[in-house]
């Protein structure tokens, strides 16, 4: 029975590319128009696992997704990094001088802003998704309109890439997490990264004390993100990613953090996707 993998967006999107890289082609892709719908598919068991963007090297954290993972009790079972490449594509036979309007996701437009300063005749229009815009151009034969999307979208929807790599900052990558409703139990020797969420009390230095404990347990802090606790005004939760060489170091830290925190939950234990 084929795995059903939920992705935000449609085939040709960055989520689709990550799912292909992580799971291969022998899966069924469940296309979702939003992250909320993606999570619904997991909870309703119409998808087995899901791919969810969580942070970008330029734009930072996708904060609502941290809240989704926690409140919907999802488990992070893996991660994947993807270099982001923005390409300008349109119906075949056109040049950039023929293009009057470019439609894409707001983040893609923002990341290509410098490129379009040279083409003042082009109107930039925000749209819901990169690949979906490319698909619509082909389906409706929209001349004079281009999309910003990954290369795979041009291949899938038979568009011509007018200009490749138009992003302002070339070193641009997004971290994606692989989530499901149940934890995936890996052999301990394969686990070298974890995501946790905790709440500290209001005492001065509480957060610093916890971070010191992590350091003393030989954990390397790779990410910290604070979110307000909605039901507790002026209280903040902390989402933290840590890496470690030995799983027993994390076990020791967990035992201490459970005692020191007002709330503590492990969101996932998995393999670190970055080797450097």
C-alpha positions as CSV (number, residue, x, y, z in Angstrom):
1,X,0.0,0.0,0.0
2,X,1.5,3.3,-1.1
3,X,2.2,6.0,1.5
4,X,0.1,9.1,1.3
5,X,2.1,12.2,1.8
6,X,0.4,15.6,2.4
7,X,2.1,18.6,0.9
8,X,1.3,22.3,1.1
9,X,0.6,23.4,-2.5
10,X,0.5,21.2,-5.6
11,X,2.9,19.2,-7.6
12,X,5.8,21.4,-8.8
13,X,6.0,23.2,-5.5
14,X,8.9,23.2,-3.1
15,X,7.0,21.0,-0.7
16,X,6.5,18.5,-3.6
17,X,10.2,18.6,-4.3
18,X,11.1,17.9,-0.7
19,X,8.6,15.0,-0.5
20,X,10.1,13.5,-3.6
21,X,13.6,13.9,-2.2
22,X,12.7,12.4,1.1
23,X,10.2,9.6,0.2
24,X,10.9,9.0,-3.5
25,X,8.3,8.8,-6.3
26,X,6.4,5.7,-5.2
27,X,4.0,7.6,-3.0
28,X,0.7,9.3,-3.4
29,X,0.8,13.1,-2.9
30,X,-2.1,14.8,-1.1
31,X,-2.2,18.4,-2.3
32,X,-3.3,20.9,0.3
33,X,-4.1,24.6,-0.1
34,X,-3.1,25.4,3.5
35,X,-1.1,24.0,6.4
36,X,-4.3,23.7,8.4
37,X,-5.8,21.5,5.7
38,X,-2.5,19.5,5.6
39,X,-2.8,18.8,9.4
40,X,-6.5,17.8,9.0
41,X,-5.5,15.2,6.5
42,X,-3.1,13.7,9.1
43,X,-5.6,13.8,11.9
44,X,-8.3,12.3,9.6
45,X,-5.9,9.6,8.5
46,X,-6.3,10.6,4.8
47,X,-2.5,11.1,4.8
48,X,0.1,9.0,6.6
49,X,2.8,11.7,6.9
50,X,3.2,15.3,5.9
51,X,5.9,17.8,4.8
52,X,5.8,21.2,6.4
53,X,8.1,24.2,6.0
54,X,9.2,25.5,9.3
55,X,11.9,28.1,8.7
56,X,13.8,30.0,5.9
57,X,17.3,31.2,6.0
58,X,16.2,34.7,4.9
59,X,12.6,35.1,6.1
60,X,13.1,33.3,9.4
61,X,10.6,31.1,11.2
62,X,7.1,30.2,10.0
63,X,5.6,30.8,13.4
64,X,2.1,29.4,12.9
65,X,3.5,26.0,12.0
66,X,5.2,25.8,15.4
67,X,1.8,26.3,17.0
68,X,0.2,23.7,14.7
69,X,2.8,21.0,15.6
70,X,2.3,21.6,19.3
71,X,-1.5,22.1,19.6
72,X,-2.3,19.3,17.2
73,X,0.1,16.9,19.0
74,X,2.1,16.1,15.9
75,X,5.5,14.3,16.0
76,X,8.5,15.4,14.1
77,X,10.1,12.3,12.6
78,X,12.6,13.9,10.2
79,X,13.8,17.0,8.5
80,X,15.0,18.1,5.1
81,X,16.8,21.2,3.8
82,X,16.1,22.6,0.3
83,X,18.0,25.2,-1.6
84,X,15.4,27.7,-3.0
85,X,15.7,28.5,-6.7
86,X,13.3,31.1,-8.2
87,X,12.8,30.9,-11.9
88,X,10.7,33.2,-14.1
89,X,8.5,31.1,-16.5
90,X,5.7,31.6,-19.0
91,X,4.1,30.1,-22.1
92,X,6.6,29.2,-24.7
93,X,7.8,31.6,-27.3
94,X,7.8,34.7,-25.1
95,X,10.5,37.0,-23.9
96,X,10.7,39.1,-20.8
97,X,9.6,42.1,-22.9
98,X,6.3,40.3,-23.6
99,X,5.6,39.9,-19.9
100,X,3.2,42.4,-18.4
101,X,2.4,40.7,-15.1
102,X,4.1,38.3,-12.8
103,X,2.1,36.3,-10.2
104,X,3.5,34.2,-7.4
105,X,3.6,33.7,-3.6
106,X,4.3,36.9,-1.7
107,X,7.5,35.5,-0.3
108,X,8.8,34.5,-3.8
109,X,8.0,38.0,-5.0
110,X,9.8,39.6,-2.1
111,X,12.9,37.4,-2.6
112,X,13.1,38.5,-6.3
113,X,12.5,42.1,-5.7
114,X,15.9,43.3,-7.0
115,X,15.5,41.5,-10.3
116,X,12.3,43.3,-11.2
117,X,13.7,46.7,-10.5
118,X,15.2,46.5,-14.0
119,X,11.7,45.7,-15.5
120,X,9.5,48.5,-14.3
121,X,6.8,47.6,-16.9
122,X,6.0,44.4,-15.1
123,X,3.3,44.4,-12.5
124,X,3.9,42.1,-9.5
125,X,0.8,40.3,-8.2
126,X,0.6,38.2,-5.1
127,X,-0.9,34.8,-5.5
128,X,-1.5,31.7,-3.3
129,X,1.2,29.5,-4.5
130,X,4.2,29.3,-6.9
131,X,3.4,26.0,-8.8
132,X,-0.3,26.6,-8.8
133,X,0.2,29.9,-10.7
134,X,2.4,28.1,-13.2
135,X,-0.3,25.4,-13.7
136,X,-3.0,28.1,-14.2
137,X,-0.9,29.9,-16.9
138,X,-0.8,26.7,-18.9
139,X,-4.4,25.6,-18.4
140,X,-5.8,29.0,-19.3
141,X,-3.1,29.8,-21.9
142,X,-2.4,33.2,-20.2
143,X,0.0,35.1,-22.5
144,X,1.9,38.1,-21.1
145,X,1.7,36.6,-17.6
146,X,4.6,34.8,-15.9
147,X,5.1,32.8,-12.7
148,X,8.0,32.5,-10.3
149,X,8.4,28.9,-9.4
150,X,10.8,26.0,-9.1
151,X,12.3,24.4,-12.2
152,X,10.2,21.3,-11.8
153,X,7.0,23.4,-12.2
154,X,8.1,24.4,-15.7
155,X,8.7,20.7,-16.6
156,X,5.4,19.6,-15.2
157,X,3.3,22.4,-16.8
158,X,5.3,22.7,-20.0
159,X,6.4,26.3,-19.5
160,X,9.5,28.0,-20.7
161,X,12.0,29.4,-18.2
162,X,12.6,33.0,-19.4
163,X,15.2,33.7,-16.7
164,X,16.6,31.3,-14.1
165,X,17.9,32.0,-10.6
166,X,16.3,35.4,-10.2
167,X,16.4,35.4,-6.4
168,X,18.2,38.4,-4.8
169,X,20.2,36.3,-2.3
170,X,21.6,33.2,-4.0
171,X,22.3,31.3,-0.7
172,X,18.6,30.8,0.3
173,X,17.4,27.6,1.9
174,X,14.3,26.4,3.7
175,X,14.1,23.8,6.4
176,X,11.2,21.4,6.2
177,X,10.0,19.0,8.9
178,X,8.4,15.6,8.3
179,X,5.5,15.1,10.7
180,X,3.0,12.4,11.6
181,X,0.5,11.7,14.4
182,X,2.6,9.0,16.0
183,X,6.2,9.1,16.9
184,X,8.6,7.1,14.8
185,X,11.0,5.1,17.0
186,X,14.5,5.1,15.6
187,X,17.4,3.1,17.0
188,X,19.1,5.3,19.6
189,X,22.4,5.4,17.8
190,X,20.6,7.0,14.8
191,X,19.1,9.9,16.8
192,X,21.2,13.0,17.0
193,X,18.7,15.8,16.9
194,X,15.6,16.7,18.9
195,X,12.9,19.4,19.0
196,X,11.4,20.3,22.4
197,X,8.9,22.8,23.8
198,X,8.9,24.2,27.3
199,X,7.6,27.0,29.5
200,X,9.8,28.6,32.2
201,X,8.6,30.4,35.3
202,X,8.8,34.1,35.8
203,X,11.9,34.0,38.0
204,X,14.9,36.1,36.7
205,X,17.4,33.9,34.8
206,X,15.1,30.9,34.4
207,X,15.7,30.6,30.7
208,X,19.4,31.2,31.1
209,X,19.5,28.4,33.7
210,X,17.8,25.9,31.3
211,X,20.1,26.8,28.4
212,X,23.1,26.3,30.7
213,X,21.8,22.8,31.6
214,X,21.6,22.0,27.9
215,X,25.1,23.1,27.4
216,X,26.3,21.2,30.5
217,X,24.7,18.1,29.0
218,X,26.6,18.5,25.7
219,X,23.6,19.6,23.7
220,X,24.2,22.1,20.8
221,X,21.4,24.7,20.5
222,X,20.6,25.2,16.8
223,X,17.3,27.0,17.1
224,X,15.2,28.8,19.7
225,X,11.8,30.4,19.0
226,X,9.5,32.0,21.5
227,X,5.7,32.0,21.2
228,X,3.1,33.6,23.5
229,X,1.0,31.2,25.4
230,X,-2.5,32.3,24.4
231,X,-4.3,31.1,27.4
232,X,-1.7,32.7,29.8
233,X,-1.2,36.4,29.0
234,X,2.4,37.6,29.0
235,X,3.7,34.0,29.3
236,X,5.9,32.6,26.7
237,X,6.8,29.1,25.5
238,X,10.1,28.2,23.9
239,X,10.6,25.9,20.9
240,X,14.1,24.6,20.8
241,X,16.1,22.4,18.5
242,X,19.2,20.7,19.8
243,X,21.8,18.4,18.3
244,X,24.0,15.9,20.2
245,X,26.7,13.3,19.6
246,X,25.3,10.7,22.1
247,X,21.7,10.0,22.7
248,X,22.3,9.5,26.5
249,X,23.3,13.2,26.6
250,X,19.8,14.1,25.5
251,X,18.2,11.6,27.9
252,X,20.0,13.3,30.8
253,X,18.9,16.7,29.6
254,X,15.3,15.6,29.3
255,X,15.2,14.4,32.9
256,X,16.5,17.7,34.1
257,X,14.3,19.9,31.9
258,X,11.2,18.0,32.9
259,X,11.9,19.0,36.5
260,X,13.0,22.6,35.8
261,X,10.2,23.6,33.4
262,X,6.6,24.4,34.1
263,X,5.7,22.4,31.0
264,X,7.9,20.2,28.9
265,X,7.3,18.2,25.8
266,X,9.5,16.4,23.3
267,X,8.2,17.2,19.8
268,X,10.5,14.8,18.0
269,X,13.7,12.8,18.0
270,X,15.2,12.3,14.6
271,X,18.3,12.4,12.4
272,X,20.0,15.7,11.8
273,X,19.8,16.5,8.0
274,X,22.7,18.8,8.0
275,X,26.2,17.3,8.1
276,X,28.0,20.6,8.6
